[in-house]
Amino acid sequence: MDSKTDTSEEFAGDSTEAGGSQDALKRAMAASTSATAAAPEDTDGGPVAVEIADLNFFYGDFHAVTDVSLRFRTNEVTALIGPSGCGKSTVLRTINRMNDLIPGTRADGRVLFNGKNVYDDDVDPVEIRRRIGMVFQKPNPFPKSIYDNITWGARINGYKGDYDELVENSLRRAALWDEVKDKLRQNALRLSGGQQQRLCIARTIAVEPEIILMDEPASALDPISTSKIEDLIFELKERFTIIIVTHNMQQAGRISDKTAFFMVNDKRSGYLVEWGKTRELFFNPKDERTEAYISGRFG
């Protein structure tokens, strides 16, 4: 796992060395109440898995996210970072329409998946959620056996293959097989927190999505379990596109190819400040607000 990114060693240490003067901090904080920043051009040539264009999101009358535009490329890990309340998780959930389950919400703009806006009237949100899976902050296995957790999604989607093979392959890909292969009929709630989260990842990949969304998947886990989840993310990107919300700057540096930094304006609406390759954003940010946040001077 020594090839996660060429930033792994730098990010394992203290992130406060990014530096900058107090004057720069004051300018950065003042800028946070100004108009949103335009998303920079993504010059990489890889295929685009998802493109968000001019996204605005509302919880009732509250304008939660303002004018967000960015791209997620196939087989990359993109980290969404920023202070609490800046709309990271809201943006994440717009990609597979999970916010639809909250009454009174509304999305304006486009979320293009394979060139199709997922919010078009002829799009089935259930099918979108099958193709764009999600892993939540708190592990949420079903109160069923490990085996039934893995096969549940496949069964409701009419899977015709070998279920035993599906279970083994999914658990192997989630780095859990060796730990649970002798207790597949055990209730999943008896697993440790880290094992439950990897089971949820196995359950997600069992239906073969194209994209996996992760909302702080390791925030409730101990360091050893967190390391296993990070190793797993690095392996899974060979097959899936992964978008992860994290508050852990070191984690973002270790596992992501790209990073998008969000802030909140004076109306408490989240917006995108800048995004790009993780190493460049962390060590040579284009915006003073990004430098101030990454160096720990606010947020």
Summary of the structure (lengths in Angstrom):
residues: 299
radius of gyration: 19.5
end to end distance: 30.7
largest distance: 63.3
contacts: 978
relative contact order: 0.22
helix: 38%
strand: 24%
